[in-house]
Amino acid sequence: MDAQALENAALAAAAAATTIDEIEHVRVEFLGRKSELKLALREVRDRETGMALNALREKLETAIDARQTTLDRAELDRRLTEESVDVTMPGARVRRGHLHLITQIRREFEDIFLGMGYSVIDGREVETTRYNFDALNYPPGHPTRSPLQTLFLDDDTVLRTETSPAQIRTMEAAEPPIYVVCPGRVYRRDTPDATHTPTFHQVEGLAVDEGITLGDLLGTLDYLIKSLFGANRESRFVTHHFPFTEPSVEALVSCHICDGSGCPVCRHSGWIEVGGSGMVDPNLFEFVGYDPERYTGFAFGWGLERIAVLRHGIPDLRELWRNDPRLLGQF
Ligand code: DAH
């Protein structure tokens, strides 16, 4: 190749290079140790040819350097724009968790009673048959005492079937006046289905003092019903049976769906059962050493899942244990 053709080819190649790699290749091809120009320079014998080839080398070096500088700057620009962090952009949103529906209702329940001067206490989830049954006046042979209904850890120890044993432990540990609520998990030998789970939550309530009457119980529960379900709900009470209360009372709330006129949710009665209660049976006072002539009391035990189902129309209790954020996130 003559000098002019070489120059044209090199300048064209330099101008055509669009990346740093490409310009590096052009440099090696036209100015590298094995390039035509370098080989020719090595062969030079006369001064004129030497000067001409060196001038060409300088010219090519300048052109390639200039192109390299341009490409370096373009690369820098690209990185500065592409890799820069825009601190004003909004960040990726972190999903915020919240309390489980049952925990929310438990706290609400606690707040209602804290507001009336009650204390919140803990019971035991593992109980003796003495506290879970005997002290609560369950007669021998009562079906709840059967291993078909209750989870036994050994002959004398069970997972509590209700929060009621907390009544006994509270009364044993203190003298009246007593005003406590005890929220917690209870266990029953049930196969899970839409309306049963082997574990669920109750809140036990106990008030023992001089002169406590059934009217105090009904007034307290009416206030509870209006606090939980709305000020325009009505309450009603029907007799029931529990071994540890006499009389025993089931509380009903006017149906929030039909407002009392009758619908499938309230089985056309206009009323829905919300929980058990009653006046503390004097046998319990005798068990803990209280004077039944001096003290009277009321107690109740309501299920939190039941409140959740009624208030929020949850169709299947098992949903509360599945921990699917699509469901729990709605509350
Ligand atoms: N322990 C009862 C249950 O699990 C609920 C209950 C009813 C608790 C009446 C009470 C009560 O304290 O007085 O079905």
py3Dmol code that shows the C-alpha trace and the ligand (Angstrom):
import py3Dmol

protein = """\
ATOM      1  CA  MET A   1       0.000   0.000   0.000  1.00  0.00           C
ATOM      2  CA  ASP A   2       1.399   3.383  -0.771  1.00  0.00           C
ATOM      3  CA  ALA A   3       1.650   6.000   1.922  1.00  0.00           C
ATOM      4  CA  GLN A   4      -1.396   7.974   0.830  1.00  0.00           C
ATOM      5  CA  ALA A   5      -3.603   4.882   0.642  1.00  0.00           C
ATOM      6  CA  LEU A   6      -2.394   3.812   4.090  1.00  0.00           C
ATOM      7  CA  GLU A   7      -3.148   7.266   5.499  1.00  0.00           C
ATOM      8  CA  ASN A   8      -6.650   7.281   3.989  1.00  0.00           C
ATOM      9  CA  ALA A   9      -7.390   3.801   5.252  1.00  0.00           C
ATOM     10  CA  ALA A  10      -6.152   4.612   8.785  1.00  0.00           C
ATOM     11  CA  LEU A  11      -8.030   7.928   9.051  1.00  0.00           C
ATOM     12  CA  ALA A  12     -11.208   6.306   7.747  1.00  0.00           C
ATOM     13  CA  ALA A  13     -10.893   3.441  10.221  1.00  0.00           C
ATOM     14  CA  ALA A  14     -10.276   5.861  13.120  1.00  0.00           C
ATOM     15  CA  ALA A  15     -13.282   7.968  12.157  1.00  0.00           C
ATOM     16  CA  ALA A  16     -15.453   4.837  11.880  1.00  0.00           C
ATOM     17  CA  ALA A  17     -14.506   3.532  15.341  1.00  0.00           C
ATOM     18  CA  THR A  18     -17.429   3.969  17.735  1.00  0.00           C
ATOM     19  CA  THR A  19     -16.157   2.210  20.829  1.00  0.00           C
ATOM     20  CA  ILE A  20     -12.977   2.207  22.867  1.00  0.00           C
ATOM     21  CA  ASP A  21     -12.330  -1.378  21.820  1.00  0.00           C
ATOM     22  CA  GLU A  22     -12.635  -0.487  18.164  1.00  0.00           C
ATOM     23  CA  ILE A  23     -10.230   2.464  18.334  1.00  0.00           C
ATOM     24  CA  GLU A  24      -7.770   0.217  20.179  1.00  0.00           C
ATOM     25  CA  HIS A  25      -7.968  -2.241  17.304  1.00  0.00           C
ATOM     26  CA  VAL A  26      -7.335   0.568  14.798  1.00  0.00           C
ATOM     27  CA  ARG A  27      -4.276   1.632  16.813  1.00  0.00           C
ATOM     28  CA  VAL A  28      -2.855  -1.905  16.814  1.00  0.00           C
ATOM     29  CA  GLU A  29      -3.615  -2.403  13.132  1.00  0.00           C
ATOM     30  CA  PHE A  30      -2.000   0.817  11.893  1.00  0.00           C
ATOM     31  CA  LEU A  31       0.592   1.646  14.584  1.00  0.00           C
ATOM     32  CA  GLY A  32       1.261  -1.665  16.354  1.00  0.00           C
ATOM     33  CA  ARG A  33       4.573  -3.486  16.244  1.00  0.00           C
ATOM     34  CA  LYS A  34       3.449  -5.636  13.335  1.00  0.00           C
ATOM     35  CA  SER A  35       1.694  -2.883  11.413  1.00  0.00           C
ATOM     36  CA  GLU A  36       2.668  -2.102   7.843  1.00  0.00           C
ATOM     37  CA  LEU A  37       3.971   1.310   8.929  1.00  0.00           C
ATOM     38  CA  LYS A  38       6.186  -0.018  11.736  1.00  0.00           C
ATOM     39  CA  LEU A  39       7.563  -2.744   9.470  1.00  0.00           C
ATOM     40  CA  ALA A  40       8.275  -0.138   6.794  1.00  0.00           C
ATOM     41  CA  LEU A  41       9.999   2.153   9.313  1.00  0.00           C
ATOM     42  CA  ARG A  42      12.272  -0.695  10.317  1.00  0.00           C
ATOM     43  CA  GLU A  43      13.331  -1.152   6.713  1.00  0.00           C
ATOM     44  CA  VAL A  44      14.094   2.526   6.067  1.00  0.00           C
ATOM     45  CA  ARG A  45      17.545   3.231   4.630  1.00  0.00           C
ATOM     46  CA  ASP A  46      17.338   6.843   3.481  1.00  0.00           C
ATOM     47  CA  ARG A  47      16.562   9.977   5.391  1.00  0.00           C
ATOM     48  CA  GLU A  48      13.732  11.281   3.211  1.00  0.00           C
ATOM     49  CA  THR A  49      11.680   8.123   3.389  1.00  0.00           C
ATOM     50  CA  GLY A  50      12.291   8.050   7.146  1.00  0.00           C
ATOM     51  CA  MET A  51      11.039  11.614   7.622  1.00  0.00           C
ATOM     52  CA  ALA A  52       7.996  10.987   5.452  1.00  0.00           C
ATOM     53  CA  LEU A  53       7.036   7.796   7.289  1.00  0.00           C
ATOM     54  CA  ASN A  54       7.597   9.409  10.711  1.00  0.00           C
ATOM     55  CA  ALA A  55       5.409  12.327   9.696  1.00  0.00           C
ATOM     56  CA  LEU A  56       2.724   9.844   8.667  1.00  0.00           C
ATOM     57  CA  ARG A  57       3.105   8.002  11.971  1.00  0.00           C
ATOM     58  CA  GLU A  58       2.662  11.257  13.903  1.00  0.00           C
ATOM     59  CA  LYS A  59      -0.347  12.193  11.863  1.00  0.00           C
ATOM     60  CA  LEU A  60      -1.984   8.812  12.473  1.00  0.00           C
ATOM     61  CA  GLU A  61      -1.157   8.925  16.185  1.00  0.00           C
ATOM     62  CA  THR A  62      -2.744  12.353  16.491  1.00  0.00           C
ATOM     63  CA  ALA A  63      -5.865  11.282  14.628  1.00  0.00           C
ATOM     64  CA  ILE A  64      -6.270   8.083  16.641  1.00  0.00           C
ATOM     65  CA  ASP A  65      -5.589   9.875  19.966  1.00  0.00           C
ATOM     66  CA  ALA A  66      -8.168  12.513  19.085  1.00  0.00           C
ATOM     67  CA  ARG A  67     -10.752   9.879  18.249  1.00  0.00           C
ATOM     68  CA  GLN A  68      -9.906   8.024  21.445  1.00  0.00           C
ATOM     69  CA  THR A  69     -10.384  11.189  23.510  1.00  0.00           C
ATOM     70  CA  THR A  70     -13.793  11.737  21.922  1.00  0.00           C
ATOM     71  CA  LEU A  71     -14.853   8.166  22.626  1.00  0.00           C
ATOM     72  CA  ASP A  72     -13.511   8.287  26.212  1.00  0.00           C
ATOM     73  CA  ARG A  73     -15.526  11.405  26.877  1.00  0.00           C
ATOM     74  CA  ALA A  74     -18.666   9.880  25.347  1.00  0.00           C
ATOM     75  CA  GLU A  75     -18.197   6.812  27.529  1.00  0.00           C
ATOM     76  CA  LEU A  76     -17.784   8.970  30.607  1.00  0.00           C
ATOM     77  CA  ASP A  77     -20.925  10.931  29.714  1.00  0.00           C
ATOM     78  CA  ARG A  78     -22.856   7.737  29.267  1.00  0.00           C
ATOM     79  CA  ARG A  79     -21.778   6.397  32.629  1.00  0.00           C
ATOM     80  CA  LEU A  80     -22.488   9.670  34.386  1.00  0.00           C
ATOM     81  CA  THR A  81     -26.043   9.740  33.103  1.00  0.00           C
ATOM     82  CA  GLU A  82     -26.821   6.052  33.210  1.00  0.00           C
ATOM     83  CA  GLU A  83     -25.211   5.226  36.521  1.00  0.00           C
ATOM     84  CA  SER A  84     -26.162   8.323  38.426  1.00  0.00           C
ATOM     85  CA  VAL A  85     -28.612   8.001  41.328  1.00  0.00           C
ATOM     86  CA  ASP A  86     -31.536  10.375  41.261  1.00  0.00           C
ATOM     87  CA  VAL A  87     -32.032  10.962  44.952  1.00  0.00           C
ATOM     88  CA  THR A  88     -35.351  12.669  44.297  1.00  0.00           C
ATOM     89  CA  MET A  89     -36.935   9.497  42.851  1.00  0.00           C
ATOM     90  CA  PRO A  90     -39.453   7.826  45.152  1.00  0.00           C
ATOM     91  CA  GLY A  91     -38.055   4.631  46.699  1.00  0.00           C
ATOM     92  CA  ALA A  92     -39.479   1.143  46.286  1.00  0.00           C
ATOM     93  CA  ARG A  93     -42.506   0.974  48.573  1.00  0.00           C
ATOM     94  CA  VAL A  94     -42.034  -1.356  51.531  1.00  0.00           C
ATOM     95  CA  ARG A  95     -45.242  -3.228  52.354  1.00  0.00           C
ATOM     96  CA  ARG A  96     -46.217  -2.410  55.859  1.00  0.00           C
ATOM     97  CA  GLY A  97     -47.669  -5.140  58.031  1.00  0.00           C
ATOM     98  CA  HIS A  98     -50.349  -4.667  60.638  1.00  0.00           C
ATOM     99  CA  LEU A  99     -51.888  -6.506  63.541  1.00  0.00           C
ATOM    100  CA  HIS A 100     -53.859  -9.673  62.837  1.00  0.00           C
ATOM    101  CA  LEU A 101     -57.614  -9.168  62.980  1.00  0.00           C
ATOM    102  CA  ILE A 102     -57.911 -11.334  66.104  1.00  0.00           C
ATOM    103  CA  THR A 103     -55.207  -9.303  67.845  1.00  0.00           C
ATOM    104  CA  GLN A 104     -57.031  -6.096  66.912  1.00  0.00           C
ATOM    105  CA  ILE A 105     -60.306  -7.389  68.346  1.00  0.00           C
ATOM    106  CA  ARG A 106     -58.554  -8.678  71.477  1.00  0.00           C
ATOM    107  CA  ARG A 107     -57.034  -5.256  72.091  1.00  0.00           C
ATOM    108  CA  GLU A 108     -60.373  -3.588  71.458  1.00  0.00           C
ATOM    109  CA  PHE A 109     -61.997  -5.933  73.961  1.00  0.00           C
ATOM    110  CA  GLU A 110     -59.262  -5.194  76.509  1.00  0.00           C
ATOM    111  CA  ASP A 111     -59.635  -1.445  75.990  1.00  0.00           C
ATOM    112  CA  ILE A 112     -63.390  -1.594  76.571  1.00  0.00           C
ATOM    113  CA  PHE A 113     -62.813  -3.245  79.953  1.00  0.00           C
ATOM    114  CA  LEU A 114     -59.745  -1.217  80.900  1.00  0.00           C
ATOM    115  CA  GLY A 115     -62.047   1.769  80.409  1.00  0.00           C
ATOM    116  CA  MET A 116     -64.411   0.298  83.028  1.00  0.00           C
ATOM    117  CA  GLY A 117     -61.590  -0.179  85.537  1.00  0.00           C
ATOM    118  CA  TYR A 118     -60.877  -3.879  84.927  1.00  0.00           C
ATOM    119  CA  SER A 119     -57.367  -5.366  84.809  1.00  0.00           C
ATOM    120  CA  VAL A 120     -56.112  -7.624  82.028  1.00  0.00           C
ATOM    121  CA  ILE A 121     -54.554 -10.881  83.250  1.00  0.00           C
ATOM    122  CA  ASP A 122     -53.050 -14.008  81.690  1.00  0.00           C
ATOM    123  CA  GLY A 123     -54.221 -17.521  82.392  1.00  0.00           C
ATOM    124  CA  ARG A 124     -52.454 -20.811  81.663  1.00  0.00           C
ATOM    125  CA  GLU A 125     -52.843 -22.677  78.397  1.00  0.00           C
ATOM    126  CA  VAL A 126     -51.731 -25.901  80.052  1.00  0.00           C
ATOM    127  CA  GLU A 127     -54.091 -26.605  82.925  1.00  0.00           C
ATOM    128  CA  THR A 128     -54.760 -29.363  85.402  1.00  0.00           C
ATOM    129  CA  THR A 129     -58.057 -31.224  85.240  1.00  0.00           C
ATOM    130  CA  ARG A 130     -58.636 -29.858  88.745  1.00  0.00           C
ATOM    131  CA  TYR A 131     -58.751 -26.260  87.500  1.00  0.00           C
ATOM    132  CA  ASN A 132     -60.191 -26.935  84.072  1.00  0.00           C
ATOM    133  CA  PHE A 133     -63.024 -29.200  85.336  1.00  0.00           C
ATOM    134  CA  ASP A 134     -63.316 -29.912  89.090  1.00  0.00           C
ATOM    135  CA  ALA A 135     -63.053 -26.344  90.324  1.00  0.00           C
ATOM    136  CA  LEU A 136     -65.502 -25.222  87.640  1.00  0.00           C
ATOM    137  CA  ASN A 137     -68.137 -27.593  88.914  1.00  0.00           C
ATOM    138  CA  TYR A 138     -68.075 -30.010  85.978  1.00  0.00           C
ATOM    139  CA  PRO A 139     -69.802 -33.178  87.241  1.00  0.00           C
ATOM    140  CA  PRO A 140     -67.992 -36.512  86.857  1.00  0.00           C
ATOM    141  CA  GLY A 141     -68.683 -38.017  83.450  1.00  0.00           C
ATOM    142  CA  HIS A 142     -69.419 -34.667  81.790  1.00  0.00           C
ATOM    143  CA  PRO A 143     -68.701 -35.086  78.042  1.00  0.00           C
ATOM    144  CA  THR A 144     -66.113 -32.276  78.067  1.00  0.00           C
ATOM    145  CA  ARG A 145     -63.965 -34.415  80.362  1.00  0.00           C
ATOM    146  CA  SER A 146     -63.643 -37.037  77.626  1.00  0.00           C
ATOM    147  CA  PRO A 147     -60.437 -37.335  75.565  1.00  0.00           C
ATOM    148  CA  LEU A 148     -62.738 -37.279  72.562  1.00  0.00           C
ATOM    149  CA  GLN A 149     -63.427 -33.599  73.262  1.00  0.00           C
ATOM    150  CA  THR A 150     -60.401 -32.423  75.206  1.00  0.00           C
ATOM    151  CA  LEU A 151     -56.674 -32.634  74.427  1.00  0.00           C
ATOM    152  CA  PHE A 152     -54.982 -34.415  77.347  1.00  0.00           C
ATOM    153  CA  LEU A 153     -51.237 -34.159  77.934  1.00  0.00           C
ATOM    154  CA  ASP A 154     -51.464 -36.803  80.652  1.00  0.00           C
ATOM    155  CA  ASP A 155     -54.232 -38.091  82.961  1.00  0.00           C
ATOM    156  CA  ASP A 156     -54.327 -34.869  84.994  1.00  0.00           C
ATOM    157  CA  THR A 157     -53.180 -32.256  82.493  1.00  0.00           C
ATOM    158  CA  VAL A 158     -55.022 -30.747  79.550  1.00  0.00           C
ATOM    159  CA  LEU A 159     -54.759 -27.918  77.071  1.00  0.00           C
ATOM    160  CA  ARG A 160     -57.418 -25.638  78.548  1.00  0.00           C
ATOM    161  CA  THR A 161     -60.767 -25.986  76.837  1.00  0.00           C
ATOM    162  CA  GLU A 162     -61.884 -22.504  77.902  1.00  0.00           C
ATOM    163  CA  THR A 163     -60.411 -19.495  79.673  1.00  0.00           C
ATOM    164  CA  SER A 164     -62.669 -20.085  82.705  1.00  0.00           C
ATOM    165  CA  PRO A 165     -59.981 -21.781  84.881  1.00  0.00           C
ATOM    166  CA  ALA A 166     -58.415 -18.305  85.064  1.00  0.00           C
ATOM    167  CA  GLN A 167     -61.396 -17.331  87.263  1.00  0.00           C
ATOM    168  CA  ILE A 168     -60.332 -19.875  89.866  1.00  0.00           C
ATOM    169  CA  ARG A 169     -56.661 -18.924  89.795  1.00  0.00           C
ATOM    170  CA  THR A 170     -57.524 -15.225  90.061  1.00  0.00           C
ATOM    171  CA  MET A 171     -59.827 -15.746  93.030  1.00  0.00           C
ATOM    172  CA  GLU A 172     -57.309 -18.001  94.779  1.00  0.00           C
ATOM    173  CA  ALA A 173     -54.647 -15.336  94.458  1.00  0.00           C
ATOM    174  CA  ALA A 174     -56.651 -12.300  95.627  1.00  0.00           C
ATOM    175  CA  GLU A 175     -59.598 -11.124  97.681  1.00  0.00           C
ATOM    176  CA  PRO A 176     -62.606  -9.232  96.254  1.00  0.00           C
ATOM    177  CA  PRO A 177     -63.244  -6.763  94.792  1.00  0.00           C
ATOM    178  CA  ILE A 178     -62.128  -8.477  91.577  1.00  0.00           C
ATOM    179  CA  TYR A 179     -62.630  -7.030  88.116  1.00  0.00           C
ATOM    180  CA  VAL A 180     -60.534  -8.825  85.502  1.00  0.00           C
ATOM    181  CA  VAL A 181     -60.578  -9.938  81.895  1.00  0.00           C
ATOM    182  CA  CYS A 182     -58.382 -12.792  80.693  1.00  0.00           C
ATOM    183  CA  PRO A 183     -57.871 -13.149  76.934  1.00  0.00           C
ATOM    184  CA  GLY A 184     -56.186 -16.194  75.460  1.00  0.00           C
ATOM    185  CA  ARG A 185     -56.147 -19.316  73.345  1.00  0.00           C
ATOM    186  CA  VAL A 186     -58.241 -22.354  74.111  1.00  0.00           C
ATOM    187  CA  TYR A 187     -58.073 -25.861  72.656  1.00  0.00           C
ATOM    188  CA  ARG A 188     -60.645 -28.454  71.725  1.00  0.00           C
ATOM    189  CA  ARG A 189     -60.423 -31.735  69.928  1.00  0.00           C
ATOM    190  CA  ASP A 190     -62.234 -30.597  66.797  1.00  0.00           C
ATOM    191  CA  THR A 191     -61.559 -31.352  63.163  1.00  0.00           C
ATOM    192  CA  PRO A 192     -61.093 -28.050  61.328  1.00  0.00           C
ATOM    193  CA  ASP A 193     -63.957 -26.986  59.089  1.00  0.00           C
ATOM    194  CA  ALA A 194     -65.609 -23.698  58.190  1.00  0.00           C
ATOM    195  CA  THR A 195     -67.009 -23.227  61.696  1.00  0.00           C
ATOM    196  CA  HIS A 196     -64.487 -25.113  63.889  1.00  0.00           C
ATOM    197  CA  THR A 197     -60.781 -24.788  64.556  1.00  0.00           C
ATOM    198  CA  PRO A 198     -59.054 -26.814  67.275  1.00  0.00           C
ATOM    199  CA  THR A 199     -57.558 -23.603  68.636  1.00  0.00           C
ATOM    200  CA  PHE A 200     -59.430 -20.355  69.069  1.00  0.00           C
ATOM    201  CA  HIS A 201     -59.514 -17.333  71.333  1.00  0.00           C
ATOM    202  CA  GLN A 202     -61.732 -16.368  74.215  1.00  0.00           C
ATOM    203  CA  VAL A 203     -61.879 -13.494  76.627  1.00  0.00           C
ATOM    204  CA  GLU A 204     -62.953 -14.462  80.117  1.00  0.00           C
ATOM    205  CA  GLY A 205     -64.430 -11.794  82.341  1.00  0.00           C
ATOM    206  CA  LEU A 206     -64.928 -11.929  86.097  1.00  0.00           C
ATOM    207  CA  ALA A 207     -66.397  -9.423  88.542  1.00  0.00           C
ATOM    208  CA  VAL A 208     -66.717 -10.345  92.214  1.00  0.00           C
ATOM    209  CA  ASP A 209     -67.759  -7.861  94.876  1.00  0.00           C
ATOM    210  CA  GLU A 210     -70.385  -7.253  97.494  1.00  0.00           C
ATOM    211  CA  GLY A 211     -73.804  -6.716  95.976  1.00  0.00           C
ATOM    212  CA  ILE A 212     -73.119  -7.660  92.346  1.00  0.00           C
ATOM    213  CA  THR A 213     -76.394  -8.515  90.623  1.00  0.00           C
ATOM    214  CA  LEU A 214     -77.617 -10.003  87.371  1.00  0.00           C
ATOM    215  CA  GLY A 215     -78.487  -6.426  86.370  1.00  0.00           C
ATOM    216  CA  ASP A 216     -74.776  -5.541  86.580  1.00  0.00           C
ATOM    217  CA  LEU A 217     -73.964  -8.430  84.252  1.00  0.00           C
ATOM    218  CA  LEU A 218     -76.622  -7.506  81.702  1.00  0.00           C
ATOM    219  CA  GLY A 219     -75.686  -3.819  81.773  1.00  0.00           C
ATOM    220  CA  THR A 220     -71.997  -4.650  81.309  1.00  0.00           C
ATOM    221  CA  LEU A 221     -72.722  -6.986  78.394  1.00  0.00           C
ATOM    222  CA  ASP A 222     -75.077  -4.484  76.762  1.00  0.00           C
ATOM    223  CA  TYR A 223     -72.263  -1.930  76.905  1.00  0.00           C
ATOM    224  CA  LEU A 224     -69.860  -4.537  75.484  1.00  0.00           C
ATOM    225  CA  ILE A 225     -72.245  -5.344  72.622  1.00  0.00           C
ATOM    226  CA  LYS A 226     -72.715  -1.696  71.705  1.00  0.00           C
ATOM    227  CA  SER A 227     -68.963  -1.058  71.888  1.00  0.00           C
ATOM    228  CA  LEU A 228     -68.141  -4.014  69.645  1.00  0.00           C
ATOM    229  CA  PHE A 229     -71.028  -3.974  67.187  1.00  0.00           C
ATOM    230  CA  GLY A 230     -72.262  -0.376  67.154  1.00  0.00           C
ATOM    231  CA  ALA A 231     -74.372   1.911  69.343  1.00  0.00           C
ATOM    232  CA  ASN A 232     -77.568   1.111  67.446  1.00  0.00           C
ATOM    233  CA  ARG A 233     -77.415  -2.655  68.122  1.00  0.00           C
ATOM    234  CA  GLU A 234     -79.844  -4.094  70.649  1.00  0.00           C
ATOM    235  CA  SER A 235     -78.980  -6.771  73.177  1.00  0.00           C
ATOM    236  CA  ARG A 236     -81.121  -9.593  74.513  1.00  0.00           C
ATOM    237  CA  PHE A 237     -80.433 -12.371  76.975  1.00  0.00           C
ATOM    238  CA  VAL A 238     -81.738 -15.911  77.198  1.00  0.00           C
ATOM    239  CA  THR A 239     -81.141 -18.568  79.800  1.00  0.00           C
ATOM    240  CA  HIS A 240     -78.569 -21.262  79.124  1.00  0.00           C
ATOM    241  CA  HIS A 241     -76.559 -23.765  81.084  1.00  0.00           C
ATOM    242  CA  PHE A 242     -72.917 -23.734  82.200  1.00  0.00           C
ATOM    243  CA  PRO A 243     -71.694 -25.752  85.204  1.00  0.00           C
ATOM    244  CA  PHE A 244     -69.954 -22.736  86.767  1.00  0.00           C
ATOM    245  CA  THR A 245     -72.757 -20.167  86.605  1.00  0.00           C
ATOM    246  CA  GLU A 246     -76.244 -20.026  88.059  1.00  0.00           C
ATOM    247  CA  PRO A 247     -78.231 -18.619  86.393  1.00  0.00           C
ATOM    248  CA  SER A 248     -76.428 -18.885  83.047  1.00  0.00           C
ATOM    249  CA  VAL A 249     -77.122 -16.422  80.278  1.00  0.00           C
ATOM    250  CA  GLU A 250     -76.501 -16.399  76.542  1.00  0.00           C
ATOM    251  CA  ALA A 251     -76.160 -12.916  75.090  1.00  0.00           C
ATOM    252  CA  LEU A 252     -77.767 -12.100  71.738  1.00  0.00           C
ATOM    253  CA  VAL A 253     -77.167  -9.115  69.495  1.00  0.00           C
ATOM    254  CA  SER A 254     -79.745  -7.816  67.031  1.00  0.00           C
ATOM    255  CA  CYS A 255     -78.801  -8.955  63.533  1.00  0.00           C
ATOM    256  CA  HIS A 256     -76.629  -6.377  61.778  1.00  0.00           C
ATOM    257  CA  ILE A 257     -77.649  -7.707  58.350  1.00  0.00           C
ATOM    258  CA  CYS A 258     -81.456  -7.448  58.561  1.00  0.00           C
ATOM    259  CA  ASP A 259     -81.643  -5.214  61.645  1.00  0.00           C
ATOM    260  CA  GLY A 260     -83.957  -7.692  63.339  1.00  0.00           C
ATOM    261  CA  SER A 261     -86.468  -8.392  60.591  1.00  0.00           C
ATOM    262  CA  GLY A 262     -85.076 -11.875  59.844  1.00  0.00           C
ATOM    263  CA  CYS A 263     -82.506 -13.181  57.334  1.00  0.00           C
ATOM    264  CA  PRO A 264     -80.381 -16.344  56.768  1.00  0.00           C
ATOM    265  CA  VAL A 265     -77.488 -15.002  58.905  1.00  0.00           C
ATOM    266  CA  CYS A 266     -79.696 -14.822  62.032  1.00  0.00           C
ATOM    267  CA  ARG A 267     -81.719 -17.862  60.920  1.00  0.00           C
ATOM    268  CA  HIS A 268     -84.760 -15.610  60.570  1.00  0.00           C
ATOM    269  CA  SER A 269     -84.853 -14.869  64.271  1.00  0.00           C
ATOM    270  CA  GLY A 270     -83.448 -11.335  64.067  1.00  0.00           C
ATOM    271  CA  TRP A 271     -80.919 -12.232  66.810  1.00  0.00           C
ATOM    272  CA  ILE A 272     -77.426 -13.723  66.839  1.00  0.00           C
ATOM    273  CA  GLU A 273     -75.725 -15.494  69.783  1.00  0.00           C
ATOM    274  CA  VAL A 274     -72.477 -13.849  70.828  1.00  0.00           C
ATOM    275  CA  GLY A 275     -71.324 -15.534  74.028  1.00  0.00           C
ATOM    276  CA  GLY A 276     -71.929 -17.230  77.358  1.00  0.00           C
ATOM    277  CA  SER A 277     -72.117 -15.697  80.814  1.00  0.00           C
ATOM    278  CA  GLY A 278     -73.832 -15.943  84.159  1.00  0.00           C
ATOM    279  CA  MET A 279     -73.718 -15.353  87.885  1.00  0.00           C
ATOM    280  CA  VAL A 280     -70.775 -17.156  89.492  1.00  0.00           C
ATOM    281  CA  ASP A 281     -71.966 -20.396  91.088  1.00  0.00           C
ATOM    282  CA  PRO A 282     -71.426 -20.284  94.882  1.00  0.00           C
ATOM    283  CA  ASN A 283     -69.620 -23.638  94.614  1.00  0.00           C
ATOM    284  CA  LEU A 284     -66.723 -21.791  92.956  1.00  0.00           C
ATOM    285  CA  PHE A 285     -66.551 -19.373  95.883  1.00  0.00           C
ATOM    286  CA  GLU A 286     -66.405 -22.291  98.259  1.00  0.00           C
ATOM    287  CA  PHE A 287     -63.605 -23.891  96.239  1.00  0.00           C
ATOM    288  CA  VAL A 288     -61.450 -20.743  96.534  1.00  0.00           C
ATOM    289  CA  GLY A 289     -62.442 -19.936 100.137  1.00  0.00           C
ATOM    290  CA  TYR A 290     -64.654 -16.872  99.520  1.00  0.00           C
ATOM    291  CA  ASP A 291     -67.721 -16.356 101.714  1.00  0.00           C
ATOM    292  CA  PRO A 292     -70.708 -16.975  99.369  1.00  0.00           C
ATOM    293  CA  GLU A 293     -72.977 -15.144 101.800  1.00  0.00           C
ATOM    294  CA  ARG A 294     -70.934 -12.007 101.466  1.00  0.00           C
ATOM    295  CA  TYR A 295     -69.885 -11.969  97.816  1.00  0.00           C
ATOM    296  CA  THR A 296     -71.614 -12.362  94.515  1.00  0.00           C
ATOM    297  CA  GLY A 297     -70.152 -12.111  91.042  1.00  0.00           C
ATOM    298  CA  PHE A 298     -70.703 -12.472  87.348  1.00  0.00           C
ATOM    299  CA  ALA A 299     -68.573 -14.040  84.640  1.00  0.00           C
ATOM    300  CA  PHE A 300     -68.561 -14.332  80.909  1.00  0.00           C
ATOM    301  CA  GLY A 301     -66.522 -16.045  78.213  1.00  0.00           C
ATOM    302  CA  TRP A 302     -66.781 -14.800  74.652  1.00  0.00           C
ATOM    303  CA  GLY A 303     -65.016 -16.055  71.522  1.00  0.00           C
ATOM    304  CA  LEU A 304     -62.993 -13.569  69.512  1.00  0.00           C
ATOM    305  CA  GLU A 305     -63.304 -15.487  66.238  1.00  0.00           C
ATOM    306  CA  ARG A 306     -67.080 -15.344  66.591  1.00  0.00           C
ATOM    307  CA  ILE A 307     -66.927 -11.557  66.877  1.00  0.00           C
ATOM    308  CA  ALA A 308     -64.668 -11.418  63.797  1.00  0.00           C
ATOM    309  CA  VAL A 309     -67.045 -13.613  61.797  1.00  0.00           C
ATOM    310  CA  LEU A 310     -70.107 -11.610  62.782  1.00  0.00           C
ATOM    311  CA  ARG A 311     -68.575  -8.208  62.288  1.00  0.00           C
ATOM    312  CA  HIS A 312     -66.693  -8.866  59.076  1.00  0.00           C
ATOM    313  CA  GLY A 313     -68.684 -11.670  57.483  1.00  0.00           C
ATOM    314  CA  ILE A 314     -65.708 -14.056  57.309  1.00  0.00           C
ATOM    315  CA  PRO A 315     -67.158 -17.192  55.687  1.00  0.00           C
ATOM    316  CA  ASP A 316     -64.587 -19.730  56.915  1.00  0.00           C
ATOM    317  CA  LEU A 317     -62.815 -19.654  60.291  1.00  0.00           C
ATOM    318  CA  ARG A 318     -59.750 -21.372  58.832  1.00  0.00           C
ATOM    319  CA  GLU A 319     -58.980 -18.217  56.843  1.00  0.00           C
ATOM    320  CA  LEU A 320     -57.911 -16.591  60.099  1.00  0.00           C
ATOM    321  CA  TRP A 321     -55.087 -19.148  60.405  1.00  0.00           C
ATOM    322  CA  ARG A 322     -53.974 -19.251  56.759  1.00  0.00           C
ATOM    323  CA  ASN A 323     -52.108 -15.961  57.022  1.00  0.00           C
ATOM    324  CA  ASP A 324     -52.872 -14.979  53.459  1.00  0.00           C
ATOM    325  CA  PRO A 325     -52.140 -11.231  53.259  1.00  0.00           C
ATOM    326  CA  ARG A 326     -54.817 -10.847  50.562  1.00  0.00           C
ATOM    327  CA  LEU A 327     -57.429 -11.686  53.175  1.00  0.00           C
ATOM    328  CA  LEU A 328     -55.821 -10.368  56.355  1.00  0.00           C
ATOM    329  CA  GLY A 329     -54.769  -7.165  54.584  1.00  0.00           C
ATOM    330  CA  GLN A 330     -58.443  -6.187  54.316  1.00  0.00           C
ATOM    331  CA  PHE A 331     -58.749  -5.591  58.038  1.00  0.00           C
TER     332      PHE A 331
END
"""
ligand_1 = """\
14
DAH
N -66.434 -21.227 79.168
C -67.619 -21.155 78.352
C -67.369 -21.797 76.985
O -66.246 -21.973 76.629
C -68.010 -19.731 78.144
C -68.478 -19.101 79.409
C -69.808 -19.156 79.741
C -67.596 -18.481 80.285
C -70.274 -18.590 80.905
C -68.056 -17.909 81.457
C -69.390 -17.968 81.739
O -67.276 -17.282 82.307
O -69.838 -17.379 82.896
O -68.297 -22.133 76.324
"""
view = py3Dmol.view(width=600, height=400)
view.addModel(protein, "pdb")
view.setStyle({"model": 0}, {"cartoon": {"style": "trace"}})
view.addModel(ligand_1, "xyz")
view.setStyle({"model": 1}, {"stick": {}})
view.zoomTo()
view.show()
